[in-house]
């Protein structure tokens, strides 16, 4: 059986949802999220699940406005020069990729 790496952010969001919205009652939370109870209970304990089950948990939490992104906060600001540099490098890489893919398409 494959072993999946834990998704700690999703696990934390799911545990917070169960604790805050359902007073720690996992079965009630699973029913509210329309998730399989056993899969959800295991995920809460380990943070591990198949990718399709993780997506089910993520979608269910997002539908109930308890998703992972809601709790993310940027601890410090990123200077505009660093952001500009990263975006410029990304655009250069995309331009190079696009030029390479068009030249390959023309050679066929």
C-alpha positions, 0 to 999 in steps of 0.5 A: 500500500502506498504511503502518502506524505501528510498534508499538515495545512489541510489536516490543521484546517480540518481539525480546526473545523471539527473543533470549532464548528462541531465541538470536536465531534468527528462523525457530525463534521463528516456528515456535515461535510458529506465525507466518509467518516472512516476516511475523514477520521484517519485523515484527521489523525495522520494527515495522510490520504490518497490525493482524491480523498485529500481533494474531497476534504479540501473541496468540502472545507472550501464549500463550508468556508473553512478552507486552508487558505483562510488561515494563511497569513504572510508573516512579513512583507516581500519587497517590491524589488524581489517581487518584480525580479521573480516575475521578470524571471518567470516571464523570461522563462515563459518566453523561452518556453514559448519560443522553444515550443513554437520552433518545435511545432514549425519543424514538424 
